Amino acid sequence: MMMPVTQVNPRAAKGDSQSVVQALLRLSQPLRSDALFAALDLVFPEGPHPRTSTCILSRLVQKRRLDLTLCALSWHKVNKYELNYFHYTAVIDACAKTSMWMAASQFFSVMAQSMVESDVIAFSAAMSACEKGGKWEKALKLFSGMSQSRVELDVITFGAAVSACEKG
């Protein structure tokens, strides 16, 4: 069911990531970025709290709405709202948990392009997504990229690399 932007209740959704996500999911299909931008502007006229943003982005991925997730990331960038390590890592981790290796890889790339530094957790989440997708080559490429990025390898990342190769 389509919902016009004007029907998004900013008071009901303010600070409640679940209400915001439900409102965004009811926006018209196909997605128009201007509609999503208008809805987010209505709910967050002064910008969202970083934790709320992290929850919204993760929930959109869990709902398998990558179009909305990418659009919400764009809204943050256009408005110069904070997008940090926690936002990207939450999205990558949600992709891994929902077995969306391509999306995890895409968001990992966007994170790097946005000059947000990756760490062992971000790399491990992306490797886990690749493992679940049977993409052992991509997992190993990420693994080798860790040392190039001067990210310290640990037991978890070695395990993720081995597991990806076993399943590949």
N, C-alpha and C positions, 0 to 999 in steps of 0.2 A: 504494500500500500504506500502510495506516494504521499509525502508530507511537505507542504510548502515551508520555506525557511521561516516565514513569519509565525508559524505555529510552534517553533522551538521555544520552549518556556525557559528563559534564562534563569529564573529564580529556582525552578525545580532542578535544573541541571548544574547550577553553580557549585563547583567543587566536587560533584559526585560523578566520577568517571563512568560509572555504569549507566546513569541517566543520559550523559552526553553521548556515549556510544549508541544507546538505543535510539536517540534522536537522529544521529548521523546515519544509522542503518535504514531509517525510514525516509531519507531524502530520495529525491527522484532518481530513476534509472533511465538511461545510463547516467553515470555520475557526471555532474558538471562542477568543475572546480570552483566556479564563482558561487555556486549554491553552498558548497561546503565551507568556503571562506566566510560567506555571509553568516552562516549558522555559528561558526566558531567565534566570529567577531561579536555576534549577539550574546553568546554565552560568556565570553571572556573579553569584555571591552578593554580591559587593561592588561591583557595577557594572562595565560594560565600559570598556575603554580607548577614548577618543574615536576613534582611528584605526580600531580594530576595528569600532566602530559604523558609521563612515562606509563601510567596505568591505561590511559586512553589508547596510546599506540599499541601496547601489548594486547589489549582486548580486541582491537580491530584486527590484528593478525590472527588471534585465536578464533575470530569469527570468519577467518579466511577472506577478509576484505582488504587485499593489498592495494587496491585502487584508492580506497579511503585512507589507508595508512600513508601511502606516498603523497597523497594530496594534503594530509594533515602535516606531514613533514615539510612540504612546500610552504604551507601557511605559516609555519614557524619561521622558516627562512625569510620569506617575503616580509614578514613583520619584525624581523630581527629579534625574535624571541629565542631564549636559550634552547639550544639543542646540544646536549653533552653526551659524554660516554654512557651515562645511565640510560638515556633514551634509546640510543642505538643498540646497546647490549641487550636491553629488554626486548626490543623488536627481534633481534637475531635469535635470542633464546626462545622467544615465542615461536619463531619459524622452526627452530630445531624441534621443539616439543610437538609441533603439528606436522612434522615430516615434510616441510617445504624447503628443500635444500636450495632450489634456485632463488627463492626469495631471500633466504639467509645470505646467500652469496651476493646477491644484489645489494642488500642493505649493508653488508660488510664493505663492499666497494664504495657505496655512498658515504659511509662513515670515514673511509680513508680520503675520499675526494673532499670531504668537508673539513679536513685537517683535524679530525678528532682522533686522538691517540688510542690505539688498541692495546689491550693487555691480554694476559693469559686467559681470562674469562671470556672475552670476546672471541678470541681465536678458538678456544675450546668449544664454545657454542656453535660457531660456524662449522667447525670440524664435525661436531656431533650431527648437525643437520645433513652434512654431506654423507656421513656414515649411514644415516637412516635412509638416505636416497640411493645408497649403493654406489656412490661416486667417490671411490677410494682415491682416484687420481687427484681430484680436487682437494680432498682432505690432506693428502700428502703435500700438495702445493702450498696449502695454508700452513702446514707444519714446517715446511722449509722457509716459508715467509716469516715465521716467528723469529728465527735467528737473524734474518736480514733486518727486521724491525727492532732488533735488540730486546725482544721479549724473552724472558727467561723461561726455558722449557721446564716442565715439571712432570710428576708421575701421571697426572690426569691427562696432559696432552700426549704423552707417550702412549698411554692406554687408549686414547681416542684414535691415534694414528694406527695402532696395531689392530684395534677393533674394526676400523674402516677397511683395512686390508683383508681381514678375515672374512668380512661380509661381501667384499668386492669380487 
